[in-house]
Amino acid sequence: MIENNWILCPICRNKTRIKIRGDTVLENFPLYCPKCKQENLIRAYQLNIIVIKEPDAQTQSR
């Protein structure tokens, strides 16, 4: 039997509306939390969730 888990918000640690199975693979998935109303990019592989940190945009100098 394949295990199912809810994805928890990396900010407030509450359940989101997304449920994944043990064989689910996600790349650059925009995870939205209905409680804290934030969106984070995540990567999921074998029920391990990793938050993708993107560098802030910088202004271009000429």
mmJSON file of the N, C-alpha and C atoms, coordinates in Angstrom:
{"data_MODEL":{"atom_site":{
"group_PDB":["ATOM","ATOM","ATOM","ATOM","ATOM","ATOM","ATOM","ATOM","ATOM","ATOM","ATOM","ATOM","ATOM","ATOM","ATOM","ATOM","ATOM","ATOM","ATOM","ATOM","ATOM","ATOM","ATOM","ATOM","ATOM","ATOM","ATOM","ATOM","ATOM","ATOM","ATOM","ATOM","ATOM","ATOM","ATOM","ATOM","ATOM","ATOM","ATOM","ATOM","ATOM","ATOM","ATOM","ATOM","ATOM","ATOM","ATOM","ATOM","ATOM","ATOM","ATOM","ATOM","ATOM","ATOM","ATOM","ATOM","ATOM","ATOM","ATOM","ATOM","ATOM","ATOM","ATOM","ATOM","ATOM","ATOM","ATOM","ATOM","ATOM","ATOM","ATOM","ATOM","ATOM","ATOM","ATOM","ATOM","ATOM","ATOM","ATOM","ATOM","ATOM","ATOM","ATOM","ATOM","ATOM","ATOM","ATOM","ATOM","ATOM","ATOM","ATOM","ATOM","ATOM","ATOM","ATOM","ATOM","ATOM","ATOM","ATOM","ATOM","ATOM","ATOM","ATOM","ATOM","ATOM","ATOM","ATOM","ATOM","ATOM","ATOM","ATOM","ATOM","ATOM","ATOM","ATOM","ATOM","ATOM","ATOM","ATOM","ATOM","ATOM","ATOM","ATOM","ATOM","ATOM","ATOM","ATOM","ATOM","ATOM","ATOM","ATOM","ATOM","ATOM","ATOM","ATOM","ATOM","ATOM","ATOM","ATOM","ATOM","ATOM","ATOM","ATOM","ATOM","ATOM","ATOM","ATOM","ATOM","ATOM","ATOM","ATOM","ATOM","ATOM","ATOM","ATOM","ATOM","ATOM","ATOM","ATOM","ATOM","ATOM","ATOM","ATOM","ATOM","ATOM","ATOM","ATOM","ATOM","ATOM","ATOM","ATOM","ATOM","ATOM","ATOM","ATOM","ATOM","ATOM","ATOM","ATOM","ATOM","ATOM","ATOM","ATOM","ATOM","ATOM","ATOM"],
"id":[1,2,3,4,5,6,7,8,9,10,11,12,13,14,15,16,17,18,19,20,21,22,23,24,25,26,27,28,29,30,31,32,33,34,35,36,37,38,39,40,41,42,43,44,45,46,47,48,49,50,51,52,53,54,55,56,57,58,59,60,61,62,63,64,65,66,67,68,69,70,71,72,73,74,75,76,77,78,79,80,81,82,83,84,85,86,87,88,89,90,91,92,93,94,95,96,97,98,99,100,101,102,103,104,105,106,107,108,109,110,111,112,113,114,115,116,117,118,119,120,121,122,123,124,125,126,127,128,129,130,131,132,133,134,135,136,137,138,139,140,141,142,143,144,145,146,147,148,149,150,151,152,153,154,155,156,157,158,159,160,161,162,163,164,165,166,167,168,169,170,171,172,173,174,175,176,177,178,179,180,181,182,183,184,185,186],
"type_symbol":["N","C","C","N","C","C","N","C","C","N","C","C","N","C","C","N","C","C","N","C","C","N","C","C","N","C","C","N","C","C","N","C","C","N","C","C","N","C","C","N","C","C","N","C","C","N","C","C","N","C","C","N","C","C","N","C","C","N","C","C","N","C","C","N","C","C","N","C","C","N","C","C","N","C","C","N","C","C","N","C","C","N","C","C","N","C","C","N","C","C","N","C","C","N","C","C","N","C","C","N","C","C","N","C","C","N","C","C","N","C","C","N","C","C","N","C","C","N","C","C","N","C","C","N","C","C","N","C","C","N","C","C","N","C","C","N","C","C","N","C","C","N","C","C","N","C","C","N","C","C","N","C","C","N","C","C","N","C","C","N","C","C","N","C","C","N","C","C","N","C","C","N","C","C","N","C","C","N","C","C","N","C","C","N","C","C"],
"label_atom_id":["N","CA","C","N","CA","C","N","CA","C","N","CA","C","N","CA","C","N","CA","C","N","CA","C","N","CA","C","N","CA","C","N","CA","C","N","CA","C","N","CA","C","N","CA","C","N","CA","C","N","CA","C","N","CA","C","N","CA","C","N","CA","C","N","CA","C","N","CA","C","N","CA","C","N","CA","C","N","CA","C","N","CA","C","N","CA","C","N","CA","C","N","CA","C","N","CA","C","N","CA","C","N","CA","C","N","CA","C","N","CA","C","N","CA","C","N","CA","C","N","CA","C","N","CA","C","N","CA","C","N","CA","C","N","CA","C","N","CA","C","N","CA","C","N","CA","C","N","CA","C","N","CA","C","N","CA","C","N","CA","C","N","CA","C","N","CA","C","N","CA","C","N","CA","C","N","CA","C","N","CA","C","N","CA","C","N","CA","C","N","CA","C","N","CA","C","N","CA","C","N","CA","C","N","CA","C","N","CA","C","N","CA","C","N","CA","C"],
"label_alt_id":[null,null,null,null,null,null,null,null,null,null,null,null,null,null,null,null,null,null,null,null,null,null,null,null,null,null,null,null,null,null,null,null,null,null,null,null,null,null,null,null,null,null,null,null,null,null,null,null,null,null,null,null,null,null,null,null,null,null,null,null,null,null,null,null,null,null,null,null,null,null,null,null,null,null,null,null,null,null,null,null,null,null,null,null,null,null,null,null,null,null,null,null,null,null,null,null,null,null,null,null,null,null,null,null,null,null,null,null,null,null,null,null,null,null,null,null,null,null,null,null,null,null,null,null,null,null,null,null,null,null,null,null,null,null,null,null,null,null,null,null,null,null,null,null,null,null,null,null,null,null,null,null,null,null,null,null,null,null,null,null,null,null,null,null,null,null,null,null,null,null,null,null,null,null,null,null,null,null,null,null,null,null,null,null,null,null],
"label_comp_id":["MET","MET","MET","ILE","ILE","ILE","GLU","GLU","GLU","ASN","ASN","ASN","ASN","ASN","ASN","TRP","TRP","TRP","ILE","ILE","ILE","LEU","LEU","LEU","CYS","CYS","CYS","PRO","PRO","PRO","ILE","ILE","ILE","CYS","CYS","CYS","ARG","ARG","ARG","ASN","ASN","ASN","LYS","LYS","LYS","THR","THR","THR","ARG","ARG","ARG","ILE","ILE","ILE","LYS","LYS","LYS","ILE","ILE","ILE","ARG","ARG","ARG","GLY","GLY","GLY","ASP","ASP","ASP","THR","THR","THR","VAL","VAL","VAL","LEU","LEU","LEU","GLU","GLU","GLU","ASN","ASN","ASN","PHE","PHE","PHE","PRO","PRO","PRO","LEU","LEU","LEU","TYR","TYR","TYR","CYS","CYS","CYS","PRO","PRO","PRO","LYS","LYS","LYS","CYS","CYS","CYS","LYS","LYS","LYS","GLN","GLN","GLN","GLU","GLU","GLU","ASN","ASN","ASN","LEU","LEU","LEU","ILE","ILE","ILE","ARG","ARG","ARG","ALA","ALA","ALA","TYR","TYR","TYR","GLN","GLN","GLN","LEU","LEU","LEU","ASN","ASN","ASN","ILE","ILE","ILE","ILE","ILE","ILE","VAL","VAL","VAL","ILE","ILE","ILE","LYS","LYS","LYS","GLU","GLU","GLU","PRO","PRO","PRO","ASP","ASP","ASP","ALA","ALA","ALA","GLN","GLN","GLN","THR","THR","THR","GLN","GLN","GLN","SER","SER","SER","ARG","ARG","ARG"],
"label_asym_id":["A","A","A","A","A","A","A","A","A","A","A","A","A","A","A","A","A","A","A","A","A","A","A","A","A","A","A","A","A","A","A","A","A","A","A","A","A","A","A","A","A","A","A","A","A","A","A","A","A","A","A","A","A","A","A","A","A","A","A","A","A","A","A","A","A","A","A","A","A","A","A","A","A","A","A","A","A","A","A","A","A","A","A","A","A","A","A","A","A","A","A","A","A","A","A","A","A","A","A","A","A","A","A","A","A","A","A","A","A","A","A","A","A","A","A","A","A","A","A","A","A","A","A","A","A","A","A","A","A","A","A","A","A","A","A","A","A","A","A","A","A","A","A","A","A","A","A","A","A","A","A","A","A","A","A","A","A","A","A","A","A","A","A","A","A","A","A","A","A","A","A","A","A","A","A","A","A","A","A","A","A","A","A","A","A","A"],
"label_entity_id":["1","1","1","1","1","1","1","1","1","1","1","1","1","1","1","1","1","1","1","1","1","1","1","1","1","1","1","1","1","1","1","1","1","1","1","1","1","1","1","1","1","1","1","1","1","1","1","1","1","1","1","1","1","1","1","1","1","1","1","1","1","1","1","1","1","1","1","1","1","1","1","1","1","1","1","1","1","1","1","1","1","1","1","1","1","1","1","1","1","1","1","1","1","1","1","1","1","1","1","1","1","1","1","1","1","1","1","1","1","1","1","1","1","1","1","1","1","1","1","1","1","1","1","1","1","1","1","1","1","1","1","1","1","1","1","1","1","1","1","1","1","1","1","1","1","1","1","1","1","1","1","1","1","1","1","1","1","1","1","1","1","1","1","1","1","1","1","1","1","1","1","1","1","1","1","1","1","1","1","1","1","1","1","1","1","1"],
"label_seq_id":[1,1,1,2,2,2,3,3,3,4,4,4,5,5,5,6,6,6,7,7,7,8,8,8,9,9,9,10,10,10,11,11,11,12,12,12,13,13,13,14,14,14,15,15,15,16,16,16,17,17,17,18,18,18,19,19,19,20,20,20,21,21,21,22,22,22,23,23,23,24,24,24,25,25,25,26,26,26,27,27,27,28,28,28,29,29,29,30,30,30,31,31,31,32,32,32,33,33,33,34,34,34,35,35,35,36,36,36,37,37,37,38,38,38,39,39,39,40,40,40,41,41,41,42,42,42,43,43,43,44,44,44,45,45,45,46,46,46,47,47,47,48,48,48,49,49,49,50,50,50,51,51,51,52,52,52,53,53,53,54,54,54,55,55,55,56,56,56,57,57,57,58,58,58,59,59,59,60,60,60,61,61,61,62,62,62],
"pdbx_PDB_ins_code":[null,null,null,null,null,null,null,null,null,null,null,null,null,null,null,null,null,null,null,null,null,null,null,null,null,null,null,null,null,null,null,null,null,null,null,null,null,null,null,null,null,null,null,null,null,null,null,null,null,null,null,null,null,null,null,null,null,null,null,null,null,null,null,null,null,null,null,null,null,null,null,null,null,null,null,null,null,null,null,null,null,null,null,null,null,null,null,null,null,null,null,null,null,null,null,null,null,null,null,null,null,null,null,null,null,null,null,null,null,null,null,null,null,null,null,null,null,null,null,null,null,null,null,null,null,null,null,null,null,null,null,null,null,null,null,null,null,null,null,null,null,null,null,null,null,null,null,null,null,null,null,null,null,null,null,null,null,null,null,null,null,null,null,null,null,null,null,null,null,null,null,null,null,null,null,null,null,null,null,null,null,null,null,null,null,null],
"Cartn_x":[0.842,0.0,0.887,0.514,1.286,0.826,1.804,1.51,1.107,0.119,-0.337,-0.069,0.332,0.564,0.086,-0.373,-0.689,0.614,0.694,1.843,1.59,2.567,2.466,3.121,2.548,3.112,4.468,5.509,6.824,6.897,5.94,5.94,5.183,3.905,3.066,2.862,3.352,3.294,1.87,0.89,-0.474,-0.667,-1.713,-2.012,-2.473,-2.005,-2.497,-3.575,-4.038,-5.087,-4.523,-3.221,-2.552,-2.144,-2.471,-2.09,-1.231,-0.099,0.777,0.949,1.272,1.549,3.057,3.457,4.874,5.638,4.955,5.628,5.465,4.999,4.815,6.145,6.39,7.574,7.091,7.473,7.121,8.397,8.448,9.571,9.014,9.522,9.101,7.585,7.014,5.573,5.208,4.307,3.903,2.874,3.311,2.448,1.836,0.497,-0.209,-0.81,-0.622,-1.193,-2.422,-3.602,-4.808,-4.83,-4.041,-4.057,-3.156,-1.881,-0.971,-0.937,-1.63,-1.794,-0.457,0.483,1.772,1.965,2.757,3.059,4.561,4.949,6.352,6.57,7.74,8.101,8.69,8.198,8.708,9.132,9.906,10.303,9.951,9.293,8.901,9.362,9.968,10.419,10.379,9.644,9.487,9.056,8.039,7.438,8.372,9.516,10.411,10.143,9.855,9.521,10.708,11.149,12.252,11.75,11.958,11.576,12.696,12.333,13.314,13.475,14.685,14.992,15.447,14.734,15.132,15.766,16.826,17.434,16.491,16.528,15.705,16.172,15.243,15.583,16.449,17.435,18.324,18.185,18.411,18.343,19.58,19.39,20.53,21.155,22.467,23.154,23.76,23.796,24.347,25.643],
"Cartn_y":[-1.183,0.0,1.248,2.217,3.453,4.438,5.038,5.976,7.341,7.984,9.327,10.272,11.506,12.53,13.877,14.707,16.086,16.866,17.843,18.736,19.823,20.055,21.102,22.371,23.5,24.797,24.959,25.353,25.529,26.745,27.665,28.871,28.635,28.259,28.137,26.696,25.703,24.265,23.706,24.355,23.839,23.06,22.22,21.447,22.357,22.057,22.744,21.872,22.239,21.471,20.413,20.185,19.258,18.0,16.853,15.566,14.849,14.261,13.559,12.115,11.28,9.869,9.664,8.491,8.184,8.188,7.963,7.936,9.242,10.312,11.608,12.356,12.962,13.795,15.157,16.218,17.585,18.394,19.201,20.105,21.509,22.466,23.87,24.01,23.406,23.434,24.63,25.507,26.653,26.232,26.095,25.66,26.882,26.938,28.057,27.59,28.387,28.081,28.967,28.367,29.177,29.91,29.469,30.126,31.37,31.204,32.356,33.109,32.597,33.253,33.569,32.643,32.798,31.661,31.932,30.932,30.677,29.4,29.007,27.978,28.013,26.98,25.809,24.604,23.425,22.37,21.428,20.238,19.059,18.049,16.883,15.616,14.717,13.435,12.433,11.359,10.31,10.889,11.747,12.387,13.345,13.697,14.709,16.028,17.06,18.367,19.305,19.963,20.914,22.244,23.321,24.664,25.213,25.709,26.258,27.736,28.126,29.531,30.186,31.212,31.944,33.262,33.672,34.959,36.099,37.148,38.312,38.992,39.614,40.324,41.539,41.758,42.889,43.838,45.1,46.071,45.948,46.21,46.153,47.531,47.575,48.863,48.948,50.15,50.339,51.064],
"Cartn_z":[0.0,0.0,0.0,-0.808,-0.919,0.151,0.83,1.919,1.361,1.999,1.641,2.796,2.483,3.506,2.996,3.928,3.604,3.547,2.643,2.613,3.64,4.508,5.518,5.006,5.388,5.013,5.701,4.96,5.592,6.512,6.419,7.245,8.558,8.461,9.67,10.124,9.349,9.696,9.776,9.125,9.062,7.768,7.744,6.552,5.42,4.22,3.031,2.401,1.231,0.561,-0.367,-0.301,-1.203,-0.442,-1.012,-0.442,-1.484,-1.055,-1.986,-1.562,-2.546,-2.29,-2.222,-1.795,-1.653,-2.96,-4.082,-5.381,-6.162,-5.494,-6.141,-6.237,-7.393,-7.607,-8.074,-7.353,-7.713,-7.888,-8.938,-9.189,-9.369,-8.627,-8.748,-8.635,-7.612,-7.397,-6.516,-6.979,-6.154,-5.106,-3.878,-2.777,-2.103,-2.076,-1.45,-0.13,0.914,2.225,2.43,2.666,2.869,4.2,5.159,6.466,6.487,6.119,6.156,4.83,3.814,2.515,1.842,1.954,1.293,0.308,-0.698,-1.708,-1.712,-1.701,-1.703,-2.793,-3.408,-4.362,-3.59,-3.898,-3.206,-4.214,-3.719,-4.444,-3.539,-4.088,-3.297,-4.003,-3.239,-3.752,-2.604,-2.76,-1.742,-0.396,-0.421,0.753,1.489,0.905,1.463,0.758,1.54,0.995,1.211,0.14,0.204,-0.326,0.433,-0.006,-0.876,-2.05,-2.979,-2.688,-2.341,-2.056,-3.353,-3.77,-4.966,-4.55,-5.214,-4.863,-5.239,-4.437,-4.714,-6.004,-6.673,-7.911,-7.587,-8.405,-8.207,-9.391,-9.166,-10.243,-11.112,-12.387,-13.3,-13.401,-13.295,-13.418,-14.812,-15.349,-16.7,-16.674],
"occupancy":[1.0,1.0,1.0,1.0,1.0,1.0,1.0,1.0,1.0,1.0,1.0,1.0,1.0,1.0,1.0,1.0,1.0,1.0,1.0,1.0,1.0,1.0,1.0,1.0,1.0,1.0,1.0,1.0,1.0,1.0,1.0,1.0,1.0,1.0,1.0,1.0,1.0,1.0,1.0,1.0,1.0,1.0,1.0,1.0,1.0,1.0,1.0,1.0,1.0,1.0,1.0,1.0,1.0,1.0,1.0,1.0,1.0,1.0,1.0,1.0,1.0,1.0,1.0,1.0,1.0,1.0,1.0,1.0,1.0,1.0,1.0,1.0,1.0,1.0,1.0,1.0,1.0,1.0,1.0,1.0,1.0,1.0,1.0,1.0,1.0,1.0,1.0,1.0,1.0,1.0,1.0,1.0,1.0,1.0,1.0,1.0,1.0,1.0,1.0,1.0,1.0,1.0,1.0,1.0,1.0,1.0,1.0,1.0,1.0,1.0,1.0,1.0,1.0,1.0,1.0,1.0,1.0,1.0,1.0,1.0,1.0,1.0,1.0,1.0,1.0,1.0,1.0,1.0,1.0,1.0,1.0,1.0,1.0,1.0,1.0,1.0,1.0,1.0,1.0,1.0,1.0,1.0,1.0,1.0,1.0,1.0,1.0,1.0,1.0,1.0,1.0,1.0,1.0,1.0,1.0,1.0,1.0,1.0,1.0,1.0,1.0,1.0,1.0,1.0,1.0,1.0,1.0,1.0,1.0,1.0,1.0,1.0,1.0,1.0,1.0,1.0,1.0,1.0,1.0,1.0,1.0,1.0,1.0,1.0,1.0,1.0],
"B_iso_or_equiv":[0.0,0.0,0.0,0.0,0.0,0.0,0.0,0.0,0.0,0.0,0.0,0.0,0.0,0.0,0.0,0.0,0.0,0.0,0.0,0.0,0.0,0.0,0.0,0.0,0.0,0.0,0.0,0.0,0.0,0.0,0.0,0.0,0.0,0.0,0.0,0.0,0.0,0.0,0.0,0.0,0.0,0.0,0.0,0.0,0.0,0.0,0.0,0.0,0.0,0.0,0.0,0.0,0.0,0.0,0.0,0.0,0.0,0.0,0.0,0.0,0.0,0.0,0.0,0.0,0.0,0.0,0.0,0.0,0.0,0.0,0.0,0.0,0.0,0.0,0.0,0.0,0.0,0.0,0.0,0.0,0.0,0.0,0.0,0.0,0.0,0.0,0.0,0.0,0.0,0.0,0.0,0.0,0.0,0.0,0.0,0.0,0.0,0.0,0.0,0.0,0.0,0.0,0.0,0.0,0.0,0.0,0.0,0.0,0.0,0.0,0.0,0.0,0.0,0.0,0.0,0.0,0.0,0.0,0.0,0.0,0.0,0.0,0.0,0.0,0.0,0.0,0.0,0.0,0.0,0.0,0.0,0.0,0.0,0.0,0.0,0.0,0.0,0.0,0.0,0.0,0.0,0.0,0.0,0.0,0.0,0.0,0.0,0.0,0.0,0.0,0.0,0.0,0.0,0.0,0.0,0.0,0.0,0.0,0.0,0.0,0.0,0.0,0.0,0.0,0.0,0.0,0.0,0.0,0.0,0.0,0.0,0.0,0.0,0.0,0.0,0.0,0.0,0.0,0.0,0.0,0.0,0.0,0.0,0.0,0.0,0.0],
"pdbx_formal_charge":[null,null,null,null,null,null,null,null,null,null,null,null,null,null,null,null,null,null,null,null,null,null,null,null,null,null,null,null,null,null,null,null,null,null,null,null,null,null,null,null,null,null,null,null,null,null,null,null,null,null,null,null,null,null,null,null,null,null,null,null,null,null,null,null,null,null,null,null,null,null,null,null,null,null,null,null,null,null,null,null,null,null,null,null,null,null,null,null,null,null,null,null,null,null,null,null,null,null,null,null,null,null,null,null,null,null,null,null,null,null,null,null,null,null,null,null,null,null,null,null,null,null,null,null,null,null,null,null,null,null,null,null,null,null,null,null,null,null,null,null,null,null,null,null,null,null,null,null,null,null,null,null,null,null,null,null,null,null,null,null,null,null,null,null,null,null,null,null,null,null,null,null,null,null,null,null,null,null,null,null,null,null,null,null,null,null],
"auth_seq_id":[1,1,1,2,2,2,3,3,3,4,4,4,5,5,5,6,6,6,7,7,7,8,8,8,9,9,9,10,10,10,11,11,11,12,12,12,13,13,13,14,14,14,15,15,15,16,16,16,17,17,17,18,18,18,19,19,19,20,20,20,21,21,21,22,22,22,23,23,23,24,24,24,25,25,25,26,26,26,27,27,27,28,28,28,29,29,29,30,30,30,31,31,31,32,32,32,33,33,33,34,34,34,35,35,35,36,36,36,37,37,37,38,38,38,39,39,39,40,40,40,41,41,41,42,42,42,43,43,43,44,44,44,45,45,45,46,46,46,47,47,47,48,48,48,49,49,49,50,50,50,51,51,51,52,52,52,53,53,53,54,54,54,55,55,55,56,56,56,57,57,57,58,58,58,59,59,59,60,60,60,61,61,61,62,62,62],
"auth_comp_id":["MET","MET","MET","ILE","ILE","ILE","GLU","GLU","GLU","ASN","ASN","ASN","ASN","ASN","ASN","TRP","TRP","TRP","ILE","ILE","ILE","LEU","LEU","LEU","CYS","CYS","CYS","PRO","PRO","PRO","ILE","ILE","ILE","CYS","CYS","CYS","ARG","ARG","ARG","ASN","ASN","ASN","LYS","LYS","LYS","THR","THR","THR","ARG","ARG","ARG","ILE","ILE","ILE","LYS","LYS","LYS","ILE","ILE","ILE","ARG","ARG","ARG","GLY","GLY","GLY","ASP","ASP","ASP","THR","THR","THR","VAL","VAL","VAL","LEU","LEU","LEU","GLU","GLU","GLU","ASN","ASN","ASN","PHE","PHE","PHE","PRO","PRO","PRO","LEU","LEU","LEU","TYR","TYR","TYR","CYS","CYS","CYS","PRO","PRO","PRO","LYS","LYS","LYS","CYS","CYS","CYS","LYS","LYS","LYS","GLN","GLN","GLN","GLU","GLU","GLU","ASN","ASN","ASN","LEU","LEU","LEU","ILE","ILE","ILE","ARG","ARG","ARG","ALA","ALA","ALA","TYR","TYR","TYR","GLN","GLN","GLN","LEU","LEU","LEU","ASN","ASN","ASN","ILE","ILE","ILE","ILE","ILE","ILE","VAL","VAL","VAL","ILE","ILE","ILE","LYS","LYS","LYS","GLU","GLU","GLU","PRO","PRO","PRO","ASP","ASP","ASP","ALA","ALA","ALA","GLN","GLN","GLN","THR","THR","THR","GLN","GLN","GLN","SER","SER","SER","ARG","ARG","ARG"],
"auth_asym_id":["A","A","A","A","A","A","A","A","A","A","A","A","A","A","A","A","A","A","A","A","A","A","A","A","A","A","A","A","A","A","A","A","A","A","A","A","A","A","A","A","A","A","A","A","A","A","A","A","A","A","A","A","A","A","A","A","A","A","A","A","A","A","A","A","A","A","A","A","A","A","A","A","A","A","A","A","A","A","A","A","A","A","A","A","A","A","A","A","A","A","A","A","A","A","A","A","A","A","A","A","A","A","A","A","A","A","A","A","A","A","A","A","A","A","A","A","A","A","A","A","A","A","A","A","A","A","A","A","A","A","A","A","A","A","A","A","A","A","A","A","A","A","A","A","A","A","A","A","A","A","A","A","A","A","A","A","A","A","A","A","A","A","A","A","A","A","A","A","A","A","A","A","A","A","A","A","A","A","A","A","A","A","A","A","A","A"],
"auth_atom_id":["N","CA","C","N","CA","C","N","CA","C","N","CA","C","N","CA","C","N","CA","C","N","CA","C","N","CA","C","N","CA","C","N","CA","C","N","CA","C","N","CA","C","N","CA","C","N","CA","C","N","CA","C","N","CA","C","N","CA","C","N","CA","C","N","CA","C","N","CA","C","N","CA","C","N","CA","C","N","CA","C","N","CA","C","N","CA","C","N","CA","C","N","CA","C","N","CA","C","N","CA","C","N","CA","C","N","CA","C","N","CA","C","N","CA","C","N","CA","C","N","CA","C","N","CA","C","N","CA","C","N","CA","C","N","CA","C","N","CA","C","N","CA","C","N","CA","C","N","CA","C","N","CA","C","N","CA","C","N","CA","C","N","CA","C","N","CA","C","N","CA","C","N","CA","C","N","CA","C","N","CA","C","N","CA","C","N","CA","C","N","CA","C","N","CA","C","N","CA","C","N","CA","C","N","CA","C","N","CA","C","N","CA","C","N","CA","C"],
"pdbx_PDB_model_num":[1,1,1,1,1,1,1,1,1,1,1,1,1,1,1,1,1,1,1,1,1,1,1,1,1,1,1,1,1,1,1,1,1,1,1,1,1,1,1,1,1,1,1,1,1,1,1,1,1,1,1,1,1,1,1,1,1,1,1,1,1,1,1,1,1,1,1,1,1,1,1,1,1,1,1,1,1,1,1,1,1,1,1,1,1,1,1,1,1,1,1,1,1,1,1,1,1,1,1,1,1,1,1,1,1,1,1,1,1,1,1,1,1,1,1,1,1,1,1,1,1,1,1,1,1,1,1,1,1,1,1,1,1,1,1,1,1,1,1,1,1,1,1,1,1,1,1,1,1,1,1,1,1,1,1,1,1,1,1,1,1,1,1,1,1,1,1,1,1,1,1,1,1,1,1,1,1,1,1,1,1,1,1,1,1,1]
}}}
